[in-house]
Amino acid sequence: MNCGLGNLFTLKAHLQGIALADETRLDDVIQAIGLGVAAQMENFCDRKLPRVVGDTFVSPADRASFILPRYPVETVTLIEFKADETSGWVSGAGNVPAVQSLSGPSGLVYLGDGADPGKYWSQVRFTFTGGYWFETLEPTDDGFPSTLPAGAAALPADLLLAWLTQCRRVWSAFDKLGTKITDNSQAASAALAALDWTPESREILARYRRMTLI
């Protein structure tokens, strides 16, 4: 099960402890915390973190360089250009420039001949594979543990630590006995919204912020 940046078993072991690994009554809340913290991390870093195959990114086309939002980038499989709504998206030789260079670790893409293909209202769309891979199968699932896909980058240990540390902070603030509020999902959301980053998480995430191009 995808809980944001890890599977449910990993998150439960960190929040509840191995002794409560079979306790399932708060699984939905634990998953909500994991997904919510991962989304906060993406907002803080202005980038997407989990690996996705065939993701898309649309940008104004009046430039020659782009920073894709999900990296490390493994491959760019398609580039399309749209000058107007009548013509729509077009691709292929002579229509859009090819990738001249690609910095996978930073997500930075330079287009080759014919770059800067349009006015500010024109658009370019990239189809690509990128982001960090992590285990989503549970120990009881067939095929566990998964194998790192060829060319993929595993989630860095410090990012995993930042995610787990922040999840624990939310978990500690969450009223698990239900004495303050009866709706567990509302309690989890309130705890998530009220907390700032731990100092450790903020320091780690600062190193993963996505740079911008002027």
Disulfide bonds with the S-S distance in Angstrom:
none
